[in-house]
Amino acid sequence: MVATARTRVLVDAGLSLRDTAHRLVHAGETLERLDAILITHEHSDHVAGLVRMAKRLPIPVYMTRLTAPAIDWGEVQPKLELFQAGSRFTIGDIEVDSFTIPHDAIDPVGFSLRAGGIKFSIATDLGYVTDSIRYHLRGSHLLLLEANHDLEMLKVGPYPWAVKQRVMSRVGHLSNDSASDFILQDLDREVGGLILGHLSEQNNHPEIVRLMAHQALHRRGLAARLVIAEQKKPAEVFTF
């Protein structure tokens, strides 16, 4: 969740309604205080709790025009705010930039959110970092970046070969090596916090990610606060 003094936006709704509520309480917030939901793409780990949330909360759900029809809304009639990938819009006092990411979804996007002179960017579920993504991540004070898998763990892991190929493809997921390369070559020196997330439970380990990221940050001479987000634990709260 991204919050200012008067606006609260949830990015994706992959957890159940109950789990989302618990995570928000951990951050000192509640479901009822949310002003909007932003959706990156239609895969279940990003929208599993969306329909129930849209049924319970009379708040707008922002997603691309192509993503909306891919979600099974059932009898729920959400308050949709549809946008074209690459467009900019405002929610309360938060300015949102969307940008296309390379992933095997219908119309996946990342987001940069700005308020009060602070920029927070989110780029997960991407096969590689495009020039456009590099551009949109510049100037971020806080960045959530994918570090999905360790290549060797993925290659010898339990996934079928076809799934392994999909994960490693240019429309799959970002590896630890690719995330470290981004830190070494492109991470903005203004960044105060770096969150590495979307870790695979089968093909990665938080301490591997932490070690590789620390090494990359040290080589760059950057003192960004590093957090490794884990699926079953609430993330740390950043305050600017």
C-alpha positions in Angstrom: 0.0 0.0 0.0 1.1 3.6 -0.7 -0.3 6.3 1.6 -0.1 10.0 2.0 -1.9 12.1 4.7 -5.1 11.9 2.7 -4.9 9.1 0.1 -4.3 5.4 0.4 -3.8 3.2 -2.6 -3.4 -0.6 -2.6 -1.3 -2.0 -5.5 -2.6 -5.5 -6.5 -4.8 -7.8 -4.6 -3.2 -11.2 -4.7 -3.9 -12.1 -1.1 -7.2 -13.1 0.3 -9.4 -10.4 1.7 -8.7 -11.6 5.2 -4.9 -11.7 4.7 -4.9 -8.2 3.1 -6.8 -6.8 6.1 -4.3 -8.4 8.5 -1.3 -6.9 6.5 -3.0 -3.5 6.5 -3.5 -3.6 10.3 0.2 -4.4 10.6 0.9 -1.2 8.8 -1.5 0.8 11.0 -4.2 0.9 8.3 -7.6 -0.7 7.6 -9.4 -1.9 4.5 -12.1 0.8 5.0 -9.5 3.6 4.7 -8.4 2.5 1.2 -9.3 5.0 -1.6 -8.4 2.9 -4.6 -6.8 -0.3 -5.9 -4.2 -0.4 -8.7 -3.8 -3.7 -10.7 -0.6 -4.5 -12.6 -2.0 -7.5 -14.5 -4.5 -10.4 -14.4 -2.5 -13.3 -13.1 -4.0 -14.9 -10.0 -1.2 -14.1 -7.6 -2.0 -10.4 -8.2 -5.8 -10.5 -8.3 -6.9 -13.5 -6.2 -8.6 -11.3 -3.6 -9.7 -8.6 -6.0 -13.3 -9.7 -6.7 -14.2 -10.0 -3.0 -12.5 -6.8 -2.2 -14.4 -5.0 -5.0 -17.6 -6.4 -3.7 -17.0 -5.2 -0.2 -15.4 -1.8 -0.9 -17.1 0.9 -3.0 -13.8 2.2 -4.3 -12.4 2.5 -7.8 -10.2 -0.2 -9.3 -7.7 1.0 -11.8 -6.5 -1.3 -14.5 -5.8 -1.2 -18.2 -8.6 -1.5 -20.7 -7.3 -4.8 -22.0 -6.8 -6.3 -18.5 -10.3 -5.8 -17.2 -12.1 -8.3 -19.5 -9.6 -11.0 -18.4 -10.9 -11.1 -14.9 -13.9 -13.2 -13.9 -16.0 -10.7 -12.0 -19.0 -13.0 -11.6 -21.9 -11.1 -10.2 -19.7 -8.3 -8.9 -20.0 -4.9 -10.7 -16.7 -3.2 -9.8 -16.2 0.6 -10.0 -13.6 0.4 -12.8 -11.3 3.2 -13.9 -9.7 2.0 -17.1 -6.6 3.5 -18.6 -4.3 2.9 -21.5 -0.9 1.4 -20.6 1.6 4.3 -20.5 -0.8 6.9 -19.4 -0.7 9.2 -16.3 -3.5 9.8 -13.9 -4.2 11.1 -10.4 -5.7 9.5 -7.4 -6.3 12.0 -4.6 -2.9 13.7 -4.1 -0.9 10.8 -5.7 0.2 11.1 -9.3 0.5 7.7 -11.0 2.5 6.9 -14.1 2.0 3.5 -15.8 4.5 1.8 -18.0 4.5 -1.4 -20.0 6.5 -4.4 -18.8 7.5 -7.5 -20.7 5.5 -10.4 -19.1 3.3 -13.1 -20.5 0.1 -11.4 -19.4 -2.4 -9.6 -21.6 -1.4 -6.0 -20.9 1.0 -5.9 -17.8 2.2 -2.6 -16.4 4.4 -1.2 -13.7 3.7 1.9 -11.7 5.5 5.0 -10.4 3.6 6.9 -7.8 4.6 10.5 -6.8 3.4 12.6 -3.9 5.0 15.3 -1.7 8.2 15.2 -3.8 8.7 11.4 -3.2 8.6 8.8 -6.0 7.9 5.2 -5.4 8.2 2.7 -8.3 7.1 -0.9 -8.7 8.5 -3.2 -11.3 7.7 -6.9 -10.8 6.8 -9.8 -13.1 9.1 -8.8 -15.9 11.3 -10.9 -18.1 14.0 -8.2 -18.5 14.5 -4.5 -17.8 13.7 -2.5 -21.0 15.0 1.0 -21.7 11.5 2.3 -21.1 11.5 0.7 -17.6 14.9 2.2 -16.9 13.6 5.6 -17.8 10.5 5.3 -15.6 12.5 4.0 -12.6 14.9 7.0 -12.7 14.6 9.3 -9.7 12.8 6.8 -7.5 13.3 7.3 -3.8 11.9 3.9 -3.1 11.9 1.0 -5.5 10.2 -2.4 -5.4 12.0 -4.6 -8.0 11.6 -8.3 -8.7 14.2 -10.9 -7.8 12.3 -14.0 -8.6 14.7 -16.9 -8.9 18.2 -18.1 -8.6 19.1 -19.5 -12.1 20.8 -22.7 -10.8 18.0 -23.4 -8.3 15.5 -23.0 -11.1 17.4 -25.3 -13.5 17.6 -28.2 -11.0 14.3 -27.4 -9.3 10.9 -29.2 -9.4 9.3 -27.2 -12.2 8.6 -28.9 -15.6 11.1 -27.9 -18.3 8.4 -25.9 -20.1 7.7 -23.8 -17.0 11.4 -23.3 -16.4 11.7 -22.0 -20.0 8.8 -19.7 -19.5 10.3 -18.3 -16.2 13.7 -17.7 -17.8 12.2 -16.1 -21.0 12.0 -12.4 -21.9 8.3 -12.5 -20.8 9.0 -14.4 -17.6 10.5 -13.3 -14.4 13.6 -11.4 -13.3 16.4 -13.5 -11.9 18.7 -12.6 -9.0 21.5 -12.0 -11.5 19.4 -9.6 -13.6 18.3 -7.7 -10.5 21.9 -7.4 -9.4 22.9 -6.2 -12.8 20.2 -3.5 -12.6 21.6 -2.4 -9.2 25.1 -2.2 -10.6 24.3 -0.4 -13.8 21.1 1.5 -13.4 19.9 2.0 -9.8 19.5 5.7 -9.2 21.8 7.2 -6.6 18.9 9.1 -5.1 17.2 5.8 -4.0 16.8 5.6 -0.2 15.1 2.2 -0.1 15.3 -0.9 -2.3 12.8 -3.7 -1.8 13.5 -6.9 -3.7 10.3 -9.0 -4.0 8.3 -11.6 -5.8 10.7 -14.4 -4.7 10.0 -17.9 -5.8 9.5 -20.2 -2.8 10.9 -23.2 -4.8 13.6 -21.5 -6.8 15.1 -18.9 -4.5 16.1 -18.0 -1.0 15.9 -14.6 0.8 19.5 -14.9 2.0 20.8 -15.5 -1.5 19.0 -12.4 -2.7 20.2 -10.4 0.2 23.9 -11.4 -0.3 23.8 -10.6 -4.0 22.1 -7.3 -3.6 24.4 -6.2 -0.8 27.4 -7.0 -2.9 26.0 -5.0 -5.8 25.1 -2.0 -3.6 28.6 -2.1 -2.1 30.2 -2.1 -5.5 28.1 0.9 -6.4 28.9 2.6 -3.2 25.2 3.0 -2.4 23.8 3.1 1.1 20.1 2.4 0.2 18.1 0.6 2.9 17.7 -3.0 1.6 14.6 -5.1 2.3 13.9 -8.6 1.0 10.1 -9.0 0.9 8.8 -12.5 1.7 5.4 -13.9 0.7 4.3 -15.0 4.1 5.6 -12.0 6.1 4.3 -8.4 6.2 6.8 -6.1 4.6 8.5 -3.3 6.5 7.0 0.1 6.5 8.9 2.9 4.8 8.2 6.5 5.9 9.5 9.6 4.0 
